[in-house]
Each structure stands twice: as C-alpha cells, then as structure tokens.
Amino acid sequence: MRRPLVAGNWKMHGTRASVAELINGLRQLAMPSGVEVAVFPGCLHIRQVVEGLTGMRMAVGAQDCALDPAQGALTGEVAASQLQDAGCRLVLVGHSERRLLLGESDEWVVRKFAAAQSCSLIPVLCVGETLEQREAGKTLEVVGRQVGSVVEALGVEVFARAVVAYEPVWAIGTGLTASPEQAQEIHAAIRAQLAAKDAEVARGVRILYGGSVKAANAAELFGMPDIDGGLVGGASLNADEFGAICRAAGS
Ligand code: PGA
C-alpha cells in the first residue's frame, strides 16, 4: 500500500509575519494518521518553518536546489547539502515554472534529482505538458520524455527514494483541474513506464497530482487508483483549506 502524501508548494509567497501565521494555522490542524504531509516554503523561510513545526508530523522541503550537491562558488544558488543541513527532507525538481520561465532542461533536472538524493533528500520530480502539447496529442510523449530522462541517466531504482508529481501546466494556478480520469490516465502511464523497467519500484512510487487542487476536488482526484496525493500550490497558503485537502487524502 502506498501511503498518500500531500505537499504544499508555497512558491514565492510569504513574509516572516505571514509565514508565522500559516505555521500557527498548520499547528491547529487535525491531521489524518495515514497521510504524510510536507510543506515547501521559499528558501528564506525554511528555518522558520522547520522550527515552527517542531513536534508536528510535517516534513519541510525546498522548491529547488543547485546542480551540484556540495557548497561552492555559485552566487545565488543553494546546494542540496545546505538544504539538508537546514532541516529539509525533500526538494522539488523540475517544476514547470522553472522549466518554462527559467529554461531548466531535462538534463539540469536530472542533475538536481541526483544532487538531492546524494544528500539524502527525497526529490519530487515534477512533470507535465502545456496546453499546446495536450492539444497536439503529445501529453504522453512529453511526460514520458521527462520521466525517461531520469530513468535513462540514473536508473529506475532511484524512484525507490523519490516522488513523482504530474502537473499539467494548463491546470497550474488557473482554476482548471484535470478531471480525475484525465489525471489517472497519465498517472497510470507513468507507472507503466517505470514498471517496464522494475515492477516493484513502480508499485511503490508515489505519483502526486498537481494543478488547482482544492478541498472541493481533492477527494475525487485522490480516489483514483494511481493518484497517491497532491502537490498543492495556491490552496496550501490557507491552513484550513490545506488541512481539508490532507484529510481528503486520508479518507
Ligand atoms: P496550484 O499550483 O495548486 O496553485 O495550481 C500547483 C503547483 O504548481 O505545484
């Protein structure tokens, strides 16, 4: 049985004051016991969140890491080893906002994935197609290439210590959600792609759905057989809404 995971991606949001308020809200939540929960604040707030959530069953992750795991002369970047030292347990790699707006290539995503694992962080590999690619019937090809680049470079076994997040770009922050059936189709394809190399790894890997997940649509999405939780953006900035999404993953 795969344990559901709900991850809150706070993106470039928050001040020390608003983060303190959000931590306070998260501390009040009644969380279902069978669900893992993680939040991904901006780098500046990682320590505040790690300290603020002490004693809670909630992990803290980062939204990105540098290509190389070790510290070094690389102005403005944060190494996976530094994230680990700060108390992070996970890190997002290949979020579509970074792939599309900052030009991150599959090759860079592979290096970040490897850097994260070399520092005992769990990479959350984000994949997904744009609207144009979906309309051109290229969804499976695009997602297959994004997942395949990691499999080819690092081997399928690395997914025993990783999470995948399928996030159709057209559903991110738009209020448009993939239907449970649309999402299930892609999740099943990702799992089949991994199963072709290693059935056990494929059975164990958690594949999250992301893209306008909210309390109102979470239960339906999480009810699909290959959807093992969610990567939640906007709705994770509201503790009550996020709590309701976490409970939906436990039901
Ligand atoms: P959203 O973002 O929930 O605001 O659509 C999801 C994500 O980008 O991880």
Boltz pocket constraint, residues with backbone or C-beta under 6 A from the ligand:
constraints:
  - pocket:
      binder: B
      contacts: [[A, 9], [A, 167], [A, 171], [A, 172], [A, 173], [A, 174], [A, 175], [A, 210], [A, 211], [A, 212], [A, 213], [A, 231], [A, 232], [A, 233], [A, 234], [A, 235]]
      max_distance: 6.0
